[in-house]
Amino acid sequence: MHKSDVTLERIRSFVRVAQRGSLSAVARELEIGQSTISRHLRELEEAVGVPLLSRTTRRVTLTEEGARYYASSMQILRLVEQANDEARGTRGAAAGTIRISCTAAFGVLHLSRLIFDFQDQYPDIGIDLNFTDERVDLVREGVDIALRLGPLTDSSMKLRAVGECTRLLVAAPEYLAMRQTPTAPRDLAQHEGIRMSNVAGSDTLDLEDPSGQRYAVSLGGRFRVDHGLAAREAFVAGRGIGPAHLWLVEDLLATGQLKTILPNYSLPTVPLNMLIVPERANIARVRLLVDFLVEQIGRIRGVERPHSRHRVPGGLRRQE
């Protein structure tokens, strides 16, 4: 097979299989036969002369050569897409597809609704939305925009600060009825804690009183989870006390399903940031979505506009 047989169609099939890890999933997504996807991959591997994918009965993964070829393929497809946009004059118009990655719980509870509103305004813009709490490689995964909680270190991406997320301690009334409600930070040591296994330092709470005095409080407990929505369910089920983003539990506080614990003590806020692939930042549809989300997310209760949070100096007391 000649190298000219490396076609965009075959490259696109290869990229989607590498991203999804399944031929059948890609076939369903593209609405073509799985045999067609398999043929595209076979012909592409024959054309380049090396195996690009390792196939098992359960999953398809990239070979070492395939990983390098994938990175180059992503650049090629992005350039082709941008060239098509410019040729059609759509780089300045509201049309095309945007790929977004978002922290899972925030995405399910809030981002989906905002995306619906955005698409109502711009019906020709398609959205490919992925929810994950993992730090994905935006370029490798073909993502244009990522919304992430917590500090970020990827300096190769454009960063847009969206807001600071307020947190508070919560528990269900049923849980508090069985235990004495804490009135001071040290009381938390006697309670079941609900902790996030994917958040560094979740075994310790950093609380601050109105005077600025800070307290480091150990938080124990039998239940750890790596998903915000599962933590939300644990709180409602009366499994214990723990910190929660206000945007995660505001409706439950309003209906009385949860109560705020130690309301006079505050927890550090958590930054919510947007990462944008630099090569995609100037495309009109991406700019429109970035500006729309920054404006709309800033209206969600519990997400404060970006600012420098001031703390009155005070010593840190260790509470065991």
C-alpha positions as CSV (number, residue, x, y, z in Angstrom):
1,M,0.0,0.0,0.0
2,H,1.3,3.4,-0.9
3,K,1.9,6.2,1.7
4,S,-0.7,8.3,-0.2
5,D,-3.3,6.0,1.3
6,V,-2.9,7.8,4.6
7,T,-6.2,9.6,4.2
8,L,-8.0,12.0,6.6
9,E,-10.9,9.6,6.9
10,R,-8.5,6.9,8.2
11,I,-6.7,9.3,10.5
12,R,-10.1,10.5,12.0
13,S,-11.1,6.9,12.6
14,F,-7.7,6.2,14.3
15,V,-7.9,9.3,16.5
16,R,-11.5,8.5,17.7
17,V,-10.6,4.9,18.5
18,A,-7.5,6.0,20.4
19,Q,-9.7,8.4,22.4
20,R,-12.6,6.0,23.0
21,G,-10.6,2.8,23.3
22,S,-13.3,0.8,21.5
23,L,-14.1,0.2,17.8
24,S,-17.7,-0.5,18.5
25,A,-18.2,2.8,20.4
26,V,-16.7,4.8,17.5
27,A,-18.8,2.9,15.0
28,R,-22.0,3.8,16.9
29,E,-20.8,7.4,17.3
30,L,-20.1,7.8,13.6
31,E,-23.1,5.6,12.6
32,I,-21.0,3.4,10.3
33,G,-20.2,-0.3,10.5
34,Q,-17.6,-1.6,12.9
35,S,-16.0,-3.4,9.9
36,T,-15.5,-0.1,8.2
37,I,-13.6,1.3,11.3
38,S,-11.5,-1.8,11.5
39,R,-10.7,-1.5,7.8
40,H,-9.7,2.1,8.2
41,L,-7.3,1.1,11.0
42,R,-5.8,-1.8,9.1
43,E,-5.2,0.3,6.0
44,L,-3.7,3.1,8.0
45,E,-1.3,0.7,9.7
46,E,-0.3,-0.8,6.4
47,A,0.3,2.6,4.9
48,V,2.6,3.8,7.7
49,G,4.2,0.4,8.1
50,V,4.0,0.1,11.9
51,P,1.3,-1.1,14.4
52,L,-0.5,1.9,15.9
53,L,-2.9,0.1,18.2
54,S,-2.8,-2.9,20.5
55,R,-6.1,-4.8,20.5
56,T,-7.4,-7.1,23.2
57,T,-10.9,-8.6,23.7
58,R,-11.7,-5.7,26.1
59,R,-9.9,-2.6,25.0
60,V,-7.8,-1.0,22.3
61,T,-4.7,0.9,23.4
62,L,-2.0,2.9,21.6
63,T,1.4,1.3,20.9
64,E,4.5,3.4,21.5
65,E,4.6,4.3,17.8
66,G,0.8,4.9,17.9
67,A,1.1,7.4,20.7
68,R,3.5,9.5,18.7
69,Y,1.4,9.2,15.6
70,Y,-1.7,10.2,17.6
71,A,-0.1,13.5,18.7
72,S,0.8,14.4,15.2
73,S,-2.6,13.3,13.9
74,M,-4.3,15.6,16.3
75,Q,-2.3,18.6,15.1
76,I,-3.1,17.6,11.5
77,L,-6.9,17.4,12.2
78,R,-6.9,20.7,14.0
79,L,-5.1,22.4,11.1
80,V,-7.5,20.9,8.6
81,E,-10.5,22.1,10.7
82,Q,-9.1,25.6,11.0
83,A,-8.3,25.7,7.3
84,N,-11.9,24.6,6.5
85,D,-13.3,27.3,8.8
86,E,-11.3,30.0,7.1
87,A,-12.1,28.8,3.6
88,R,-15.9,28.8,4.4
89,G,-15.6,32.1,6.3
90,T,-16.9,30.4,9.5
91,R,-13.9,31.2,11.6
92,G,-15.6,34.5,12.4
93,A,-19.1,32.9,12.5
94,A,-21.0,31.0,15.2
95,A,-20.7,27.5,13.7
96,G,-18.8,24.3,14.2
97,T,-18.0,22.0,17.2
98,I,-16.5,22.8,20.6
99,R,-15.0,20.1,22.8
100,I,-15.2,20.7,26.5
101,S,-13.9,18.9,29.6
102,C,-15.3,19.7,33.0
103,T,-15.1,18.7,36.6
104,A,-17.8,16.0,36.9
105,A,-20.1,17.2,39.7
106,F,-20.1,20.8,38.6
107,G,-20.7,19.8,35.0
108,V,-23.7,17.6,35.8
109,L,-25.3,20.1,38.2
110,H,-24.6,23.4,36.4
111,L,-22.6,23.3,33.2
112,S,-25.1,21.2,31.2
113,R,-27.9,23.7,31.8
114,L,-25.6,26.5,30.7
115,I,-24.6,24.7,27.5
116,F,-28.3,24.2,26.7
117,D,-28.8,28.0,27.0
118,F,-25.8,28.7,24.8
119,Q,-26.9,26.3,22.1
120,D,-30.3,27.9,22.1
121,Q,-28.6,31.2,21.2
122,Y,-26.2,29.6,18.7
123,P,-28.0,26.6,17.2
124,D,-25.2,25.9,14.6
125,I,-22.6,25.3,17.3
126,G,-22.2,21.6,18.4
127,I,-20.9,20.7,21.8
128,D,-18.9,17.6,22.7
129,L,-19.0,17.5,26.5
130,N,-16.8,15.2,28.7
131,F,-17.1,15.0,32.5
132,T,-14.0,13.9,34.4
133,D,-12.1,14.9,37.5
134,E,-8.9,13.7,35.9
135,R,-6.4,16.2,34.6
136,V,-6.6,15.4,30.9
137,D,-4.1,16.4,28.2
138,L,-6.2,18.9,26.3
139,V,-4.2,18.7,23.1
140,R,-3.9,14.9,23.2
141,E,-7.6,14.4,23.8
142,G,-8.7,17.0,21.3
143,V,-10.3,19.3,23.9
144,D,-10.7,23.0,23.3
145,I,-11.8,24.2,26.8
146,A,-11.5,22.6,30.3
147,L,-13.1,23.8,33.5
148,R,-11.1,22.7,36.5
149,L,-11.3,23.1,40.3
150,G,-8.2,23.7,42.3
151,P,-4.8,25.1,41.5
152,L,-3.5,24.5,37.9
153,T,0.1,24.1,36.7
154,D,-0.2,23.7,33.0
155,S,1.5,26.9,31.8
156,S,1.2,25.9,28.1
157,M,-2.6,26.7,28.1
158,K,-4.4,30.0,28.3
159,L,-5.9,30.4,31.7
160,R,-9.1,32.3,32.5
161,A,-10.1,32.7,36.1
162,V,-13.8,32.0,36.5
163,G,-14.3,32.4,40.2
164,E,-13.7,31.3,43.8
165,C,-15.9,28.5,45.1
166,T,-17.3,28.9,48.6
167,R,-17.2,25.8,50.9
168,L,-18.9,25.0,54.1
169,L,-19.3,22.2,56.6
170,V,-22.6,20.3,56.2
171,A,-24.5,17.3,57.7
172,A,-28.0,15.8,57.6
173,P,-30.4,16.6,60.5
174,E,-30.9,12.9,61.0
175,Y,-27.1,12.5,61.6
176,L,-27.0,15.4,64.0
177,A,-30.0,14.0,65.9
178,M,-28.0,11.0,66.7
179,R,-24.8,12.9,67.7
180,Q,-24.2,16.2,69.4
181,T,-23.9,19.1,67.0
182,P,-20.3,20.5,67.0
183,T,-20.0,23.9,68.5
184,A,-16.2,24.3,68.2
185,P,-13.6,22.9,65.7
186,R,-12.3,20.4,68.3
187,D,-15.7,18.7,68.4
188,L,-15.3,17.4,64.9
189,A,-12.8,14.8,66.1
190,Q,-15.7,12.9,67.6
191,H,-17.7,12.7,64.3
192,E,-17.8,10.6,61.2
193,G,-16.2,12.6,58.3
194,I,-17.0,12.3,54.6
195,R,-13.8,12.8,52.7
196,M,-12.7,13.1,49.1
197,S,-10.0,10.5,48.2
198,N,-9.0,12.5,45.1
199,V,-8.4,15.8,47.0
200,A,-5.0,16.2,48.7
201,G,-5.2,17.0,52.4
202,S,-8.8,16.0,52.8
203,D,-8.0,14.4,56.1
204,T,-7.5,17.9,57.6
205,L,-9.8,20.9,57.7
206,D,-8.4,24.4,57.7
207,L,-11.0,26.5,59.5
208,E,-10.9,30.2,60.3
209,D,-12.9,32.1,62.9
210,P,-14.3,35.7,62.6
211,S,-11.1,37.1,64.2
212,G,-8.9,35.4,61.7
213,Q,-7.6,32.7,64.0
214,R,-7.0,29.5,62.0
215,Y,-7.5,25.9,63.2
216,A,-6.2,22.7,61.5
217,V,-8.7,20.0,62.5
218,S,-8.2,16.3,61.8
219,L,-11.2,14.7,60.0
220,G,-11.6,11.0,60.3
221,G,-14.4,8.6,59.2
222,R,-15.1,5.3,57.4
223,F,-16.3,6.7,54.1
224,R,-14.1,8.2,51.4
225,V,-15.2,8.9,47.8
226,D,-13.7,10.3,44.6
227,H,-16.9,12.0,43.2
228,G,-18.7,15.1,44.4
229,L,-22.2,13.7,43.6
230,A,-21.4,10.6,45.7
231,A,-20.4,12.8,48.6
232,R,-23.6,14.7,48.2
233,E,-25.6,11.4,48.5
234,A,-23.6,10.4,51.5
235,F,-24.4,13.7,53.3
236,V,-28.1,13.3,52.6
237,A,-28.0,9.7,53.8
238,G,-26.7,10.8,57.2
239,R,-23.3,9.2,56.8
240,G,-21.4,12.1,58.5
241,I,-20.0,15.6,58.4
242,G,-17.8,17.1,55.7
243,P,-16.9,20.1,53.6
244,A,-18.9,20.8,50.5
245,H,-19.0,23.4,47.8
246,L,-22.0,25.6,48.2
247,W,-22.9,25.0,44.5
248,L,-23.0,21.3,45.3
249,V,-25.5,21.4,48.2
250,E,-27.3,24.8,48.0
251,D,-30.7,23.1,47.0
252,L,-30.3,20.6,49.9
253,L,-29.7,23.4,52.4
254,A,-32.7,25.3,51.1
255,T,-35.0,22.3,51.6
256,G,-33.6,21.4,55.0
257,Q,-32.1,18.1,53.9
258,L,-28.8,19.4,55.0
259,K,-27.7,21.8,57.7
260,T,-24.6,24.1,58.0
261,I,-22.2,23.1,60.7
262,L,-20.0,25.7,62.5
263,P,-21.5,28.5,60.4
264,N,-19.2,31.1,62.1
265,Y,-16.1,29.3,60.8
266,S,-15.0,29.5,57.2
267,L,-13.1,27.2,54.9
268,P,-10.6,28.3,52.2
269,T,-12.3,28.9,48.9
270,V,-11.3,26.8,45.8
271,P,-10.5,28.4,42.5
272,L,-12.5,27.5,39.4
273,N,-10.5,28.1,36.3
274,M,-10.8,27.7,32.6
275,L,-8.0,26.3,30.4
276,I,-8.1,27.1,26.7
277,V,-5.9,25.5,24.0
278,P,-4.0,28.6,22.6
279,E,-4.4,27.6,19.0
280,R,-8.2,27.5,19.5
281,A,-8.6,30.6,21.6
282,N,-9.2,33.0,18.6
283,I,-11.8,30.9,16.9
284,A,-15.1,32.8,17.1
285,R,-17.2,30.0,18.5
286,V,-14.7,29.2,21.2
287,R,-14.4,32.9,22.2
288,L,-18.2,33.1,22.3
289,L,-18.5,30.1,24.6
290,V,-15.6,31.3,26.9
291,D,-17.2,34.7,27.4
292,F,-20.6,33.2,27.9
293,L,-19.5,30.7,30.5
294,V,-17.4,33.2,32.5
295,E,-20.4,35.5,32.7
296,Q,-23.0,32.8,33.5
297,I,-20.9,30.8,36.0
298,G,-20.2,34.0,37.9
299,R,-24.0,34.1,38.6
300,I,-24.1,30.7,40.3
301,R,-24.5,31.0,44.0
302,G,-21.3,29.9,45.7
303,V,-19.0,30.9,42.9
304,E,-17.7,34.4,43.6
305,R,-16.1,36.5,41.0
306,P,-12.2,36.2,41.0
307,H,-10.6,38.3,43.7
308,S,-7.8,38.2,46.2
309,R,-9.1,36.6,49.3
310,H,-7.9,38.5,52.3
311,R,-7.2,36.7,55.6
312,V,-6.5,38.5,58.8
313,P,-3.2,37.2,60.1
314,G,-3.4,34.7,62.8
315,G,-1.6,31.7,64.2
316,L,-2.5,28.1,63.1
317,R,-3.7,25.9,66.0
318,R,-3.6,22.2,65.6
319,Q,-6.8,20.5,66.8
320,E,-6.6,16.7,67.0
